[in-house]
Amino acid sequence: VGVQRVGRPVKWVCDRTEAFLTDAHGRDHRSVAEMALDADHNITGLRVKTVANLGAYMSLFSSSVPTYLYATLLSGQYNIPAIHANVKAVYTNTVPVDAYRGAGRPEATYLLERMMETAAREIGMDPAEFRRKNFIRSFPHQTPVIMCYDAGDYDTTLDAAMKAIDYAGFPARKAEAASRGKLRGIGFSCYIEACGIAPSAAVGSLGAGVGLWESAEVRVNPVGTIEVLTGSHSHGQGHETTFAQLISERFGLDMDAVSIVHGDTDKVQFGMGTYGSRSGAVGMSAIVKALDKVEAKAKKIAAHLMEAAEGDIQIEGGELKVAGTDKKLSFTEVALAAYTAHNLPEGMEPGLKEGAFYDPTNFTFPAGTYICEVEVDPETGKTEII
């Protein structure tokens, strides 16, 4: 209506209160959890009952976030042989929830790490050592809740965090704070993530109507410049720089010789987008697969032109060289040869343009440790992060 009245584009901006009352919220769980330990303080089981509020209406990812993205990470970094999770999703009179900053995984970490802290206190064990005792150390590790971790080194991140915060010096700092009438507290979060959201088989098992692979096309022009078409859309993460660096390092080209094209459906035929920390693990992997094909063809052309064995061709500093000799061609010369096509290996198609799809078989599982130390004024409740 505003456009019709004023004859020009109109921008409407809501205030914070309006956004709070109408925009999707991130999460709303009510959980009860129980953890079982043996006499040696090894975790033997975890039982979780969660009521997850979806709000008044179903939104895009609302049903998968508190279920598949939450319950599947309740093992955290720990070797827990038995886990039972029951999630009940309910509709209420509140704003709908949807995927927002982590979506499901922070909820799992919060619940599990509160349980680890509580258990350590109840058994009188140092919370760092209780965690360390129960870390997974053999990989791949199949959890009881679907996910199979491919790799991990949780001791290293715990050690690094403890060193950074001077964990050994905490009792002295706590005593000093007490002399000033303040309370000192310290807390851990050993988290794990399921990233690289993509495996088509995984989302297919949930009834998704699409696969979540990623596509890429690498077009080498006759003058040696490269255009990369990617389905991983950037909205501020710096794909244009990171992706260009990948190509620049592979072929020894200047960054200015590389252009990244995304979000243009006239050019990029297929793409599944950016979310779930997938741009590097999935989007860049598709680019790498396409680069592998480009490199293989460029080496074939270079070997043919220089009458050398294909296995002897090396790419370095923007040139294709014959190992052990002074024979070399610039990347631009090889690109031009691919298009002039006067002298190509027998049966080879002209051009230097390759595409690829990448559909991983598993998620990636980055993990780390945070330690936070706080000081509380018991008179006012004011809490300061130290």
C-alpha positions in Angstrom: 0.0 0.0 0.0 2.8 2.4 0.9 4.5 1.8 -2.4 1.3 2.6 -4.3 0.7 5.8 -2.3 4.2 7.3 -2.6 5.4 5.7 -5.8 8.7 4.5 -4.4 10.2 1.7 -2.3 9.2 1.8 1.4 11.2 0.3 4.2 9.5 -0.7 7.5 11.6 -1.3 10.6 10.1 -2.9 13.7 11.3 -2.1 17.2 12.7 -4.6 19.7 9.4 -5.1 21.5 7.6 -5.9 18.2 10.3 -8.3 17.3 10.2 -10.0 20.6 6.4 -10.5 20.3 6.4 -11.7 16.7 9.7 -13.2 15.5 10.7 -16.8 15.9 12.3 -17.7 19.2 15.2 -20.1 19.5 14.2 -22.7 22.1 12.0 -23.4 25.1 12.6 -26.7 26.9 11.5 -28.2 30.2 13.8 -31.2 31.0 14.3 -33.7 33.7 17.5 -35.8 33.6 19.0 -38.7 35.5 22.6 -40.0 35.3 23.9 -43.3 36.6 27.5 -43.9 37.7 29.3 -47.1 38.7 31.5 -47.4 41.8 34.5 -46.1 39.8 32.6 -43.0 38.7 32.2 -44.1 35.1 28.9 -43.0 33.5 26.7 -46.0 32.8 23.5 -44.4 31.7 21.6 -41.2 31.0 17.9 -40.7 30.9 16.3 -37.5 29.6 12.7 -36.4 29.5 12.1 -33.2 27.6 9.0 -31.2 26.9 9.8 -28.9 23.9 7.5 -25.9 23.2 7.0 -25.3 19.5 4.9 -22.2 20.1 1.5 -21.7 18.6 2.3 -22.8 15.0 4.7 -25.1 13.2 7.6 -23.3 11.7 10.3 -24.4 9.2 12.7 -26.5 11.3 10.8 -26.4 14.6 10.0 -30.1 14.8 13.5 -31.3 13.9 15.4 -28.9 16.2 14.3 -30.3 19.6 14.4 -33.9 18.3 17.0 -34.8 15.7 19.3 -31.9 16.4 19.0 -32.2 20.2 18.6 -35.8 21.3 21.3 -37.0 18.9 24.0 -35.0 20.8 23.1 -36.0 24.3 26.2 -38.2 24.5 28.4 -35.1 24.3 32.1 -35.8 24.6 31.5 -38.7 26.9 31.4 -42.5 26.6 27.9 -43.2 27.8 26.9 -46.8 26.9 23.1 -46.3 27.4 21.0 -43.2 26.7 17.3 -42.9 26.7 15.7 -39.7 25.5 12.0 -38.9 25.3 11.1 -35.6 23.7 7.5 -34.4 23.6 6.8 -31.4 21.4 3.8 -29.3 22.4 1.9 -26.4 20.9 1.2 -23.5 23.2 0.0 -19.8 22.9 3.6 -18.5 22.5 5.6 -17.3 19.5 6.8 -20.2 17.3 10.4 -21.4 17.7 12.7 -22.1 14.8 16.4 -22.7 14.1 18.4 -19.9 15.7 22.1 -19.9 16.6 23.0 -23.6 17.1 19.5 -25.0 17.0 19.2 -28.1 19.3 22.9 -28.6 19.9 23.3 -25.9 22.6 20.3 -27.3 24.5 22.0 -30.7 24.6 25.3 -29.3 25.7 23.6 -27.2 28.4 21.6 -30.1 29.9 24.6 -32.6 29.8 27.1 -30.2 31.2 24.8 -29.2 34.1 24.5 -33.0 34.8 28.3 -33.4 34.7 28.8 -30.5 37.1 26.1 -31.7 39.4 27.4 -35.3 39.4 30.9 -34.2 40.1 29.8 -32.2 43.1 27.6 -35.0 44.5 30.4 -37.6 44.3 33.0 -35.1 45.5 35.2 -35.3 42.5 37.0 -32.4 40.6 34.7 -31.5 37.7 37.6 -31.4 35.3 38.8 -34.9 36.3 35.3 -36.3 36.2 34.9 -35.2 32.7 38.3 -36.4 31.7 37.6 -39.8 33.2 34.6 -40.2 31.0 35.9 -38.8 27.7 35.6 -40.9 24.6 39.1 -41.9 23.5 38.6 -44.5 20.8 37.4 -43.4 17.4 35.3 -43.8 15.4 32.8 -43.9 18.3 29.2 -45.0 17.8 27.0 -43.2 20.3 23.7 -44.8 21.5 21.9 -41.8 19.9 22.5 -42.2 16.2 25.6 -40.1 15.7 28.9 -41.8 15.0 31.9 -39.5 15.8 34.7 -39.9 13.3 37.5 -38.2 15.3 38.1 -36.2 18.4 40.8 -35.2 21.0 38.9 -33.9 24.0 41.8 -34.0 26.5 43.8 -31.5 24.4 41.1 -28.8 24.4 40.4 -29.4 28.1 44.1 -29.1 28.9 44.4 -25.9 26.8 41.4 -24.3 28.5 42.6 -25.2 32.0 46.1 -23.7 31.3 44.6 -20.5 29.8 42.5 -19.9 32.8 45.1 -21.0 35.4 42.8 -23.6 36.8 45.4 -24.7 39.4 45.4 -21.2 40.8 41.6 -21.0 41.3 41.5 -22.0 45.0 43.8 -19.1 45.9 41.7 -16.7 43.9 38.6 -18.0 45.6 40.1 -17.4 49.0 41.2 -13.9 48.1 37.7 -13.1 46.9 36.3 -14.5 50.1 38.5 -12.1 52.1 36.7 -9.3 50.3 33.3 -10.8 51.0 32.8 -12.0 47.4 32.0 -15.5 46.1 34.1 -17.0 43.3 32.8 -19.7 41.0 34.2 -21.6 38.0 32.3 -23.7 35.4 33.1 -25.9 32.4 31.4 -26.5 29.1 32.9 -29.3 27.1 30.7 -29.2 24.0 30.3 -31.1 20.8 28.6 -30.0 17.6 27.1 -31.8 14.6 28.1 -29.6 11.7 28.4 -29.9 7.9 24.6 -30.5 7.8 24.2 -32.4 4.6 24.1 -36.2 4.4 21.1 -36.8 2.1 20.6 -40.3 3.6 20.2 -38.7 7.1 17.6 -36.1 6.1 15.9 -38.6 3.9 15.4 -40.9 6.9 13.4 -38.0 8.4 11.2 -37.7 5.4 12.8 -34.6 3.9 11.8 -33.9 0.3 15.3 -32.8 -0.8 18.9 -34.0 -0.5 21.4 -31.6 1.2 24.5 -32.1 -1.0 26.3 -29.1 -2.3 27.3 -28.3 -5.9 30.2 -26.3 -7.4 31.4 -25.4 -10.9 34.9 -24.2 -11.7 35.2 -22.4 -15.0 38.7 -21.6 -16.2 38.6 -18.9 -18.9 40.9 -18.9 -22.0 42.9 -16.0 -20.4 43.5 -18.0 -17.2 41.1 -16.3 -14.9 38.7 -18.5 -12.9 35.0 -18.2 -12.1 33.7 -20.4 -9.3 29.9 -21.0 -9.1 28.9 -22.2 -5.7 25.6 -23.1 -4.1 26.8 -22.0 -0.7 25.4 -18.5 -0.4 27.3 -16.0 1.6 25.6 -13.5 3.9 28.6 -12.1 5.6 30.8 -15.1 6.5 33.5 -14.2 3.9 33.0 -17.0 1.4 34.3 -14.7 -1.4 37.7 -14.5 0.3 38.0 -18.1 1.7 36.8 -19.8 -1.5 39.1 -17.6 -3.6 42.1 -18.5 -1.3 41.4 -22.2 -2.0 41.7 -21.7 -5.7 44.6 -19.3 -5.4 46.7 -21.7 -3.4 45.8 -24.7 -5.6 47.0 -23.1 -8.8 49.4 -20.4 -7.5 47.3 -17.7 -9.0 46.7 -14.1 -7.8 43.5 -13.7 -5.8 42.3 -11.1 -8.3 42.2 -13.8 -11.0 39.4 -15.6 -9.1 35.8 -14.6 -8.9 33.2 -16.3 -6.7 29.6 -16.4 -7.9 26.8 -17.2 -5.5 23.1 -16.4 -5.1 22.6 -15.9 -8.8 20.1 -18.4 -10.1 20.7 -17.3 -13.7 24.2 -18.8 -13.3 24.3 -21.2 -10.4 22.0 -24.0 -11.4 21.8 -25.9 -8.2 22.6 -25.2 -4.5 21.4 -26.1 -1.1 22.5 -23.0 0.8 24.3 -21.9 3.9 23.2 -23.1 7.4 24.3 -25.8 9.9 28.0 -24.8 9.6 28.1 -26.5 6.2 29.8 -23.9 3.9 33.3 -25.2 4.6 32.7 -28.8 5.1 30.3 -29.3 2.3 30.4 -26.3 0.0 34.2 -26.1 -0.1 34.5 -29.8 -0.5 32.3 -29.6 -3.7 34.7 -26.9 -5.0 37.7 -29.1 -4.2 36.2 -32.0 -6.1 35.7 -29.7 -9.1 39.2 -28.4 -8.7 40.5 -32.0 -8.7 38.9 -32.5 -12.1 40.3 -29.2 -13.5 43.8 -30.0 -12.3 43.7 -33.5 -13.7 42.7 -32.1 -17.2 45.2 -29.2 -17.0 48.0 -31.7 -16.3 47.0 -33.9 -19.2 47.1 -31.0 -21.5 50.5 -29.7 -20.1 52.0 -33.2 -20.3 50.9 -33.5 -24.0 52.2 -30.1 -24.9 55.6 -30.6 -23.3 55.8 -34.3 -24.3 56.2 -35.5 -20.7 54.6 -38.1 -18.4 51.4 -36.8 -16.8 52.7 -38.0 -13.4 55.7 -35.6 -13.8 53.7 -32.5 -14.0 53.7 -30.2 -11.0 51.7 -27.0 -10.4 53.6 -24.3 -8.6 53.6 -20.5 -8.7 51.0 -20.3 -11.5 53.0 -22.6 -13.7 52.8 -26.3 -14.8 56.3 -27.7 -14.7 58.0 -31.0 -15.7 59.7 -32.3 -12.6 63.5 -32.4 -12.8 63.6 -30.3 -16.0 63.3 -26.6 -16.9 60.3 -27.3 -19.0 57.2 -25.3 -18.0 54.0 -23.6 -19.2 52.1 -20.8 -17.4 48.6 -21.7 -16.2 47.3 -19.1 -18.7 49.1 -20.9 -21.6 47.5 -24.2 -20.6 44.1 -22.6 -20.3 44.4 -21.0 -23.7 45.5 -24.3 -25.2 42.4 -25.9 -23.8 40.2 -23.5 -25.8 42.2 -23.1 -29.0 42.2 -26.9 -29.1 44.8 -27.1 -31.9 46.9 -29.6 -30.0 45.1 -31.6 -27.4 45.4 -35.3 -26.3 43.5 -37.5 -28.7 39.8 -37.7 -27.9 39.9 -34.8 -25.4 37.1 -32.3 -25.4 38.1 -28.6 -25.6 37.6 -26.3 -22.7 38.5 -26.3 -19.0 35.3 -26.3 -17.0 34.3 -28.9 -14.5 31.5 -29.3 -12.0 30.9 -31.5 -8.9 28.4 -32.5 -6.3 29.5 -33.4 -2.8 27.2 -35.4 -0.5 29.1 -36.4 2.7 28.4 -39.7 4.4 28.5 -38.2 7.9 28.3 -35.0 9.8 31.5 -33.3 11.2 31.9 -33.2 15.0 33.9 -30.2 16.1 34.3 -30.0 19.9 36.0 -27.8 22.4 36.0 -26.6 26.0 35.0 -23.3 27.6 35.8 -22.4 31.2 34.2 -19.4 32.9 35.2 -17.8 36.2 32.8 -15.4 37.9 32.7 -13.3 41.0 29.4 -12.7 42.8 28.6 -10.0 45.3 26.3 -11.9 47.7 24.8 -8.6 49.0 23.6 -7.4 45.6 23.7 -10.5 43.4 25.8 -8.6 40.9 27.9 -11.1 38.9 31.1 -10.2 37.1 32.8 -12.5 34.6 36.4 -12.6 35.6 
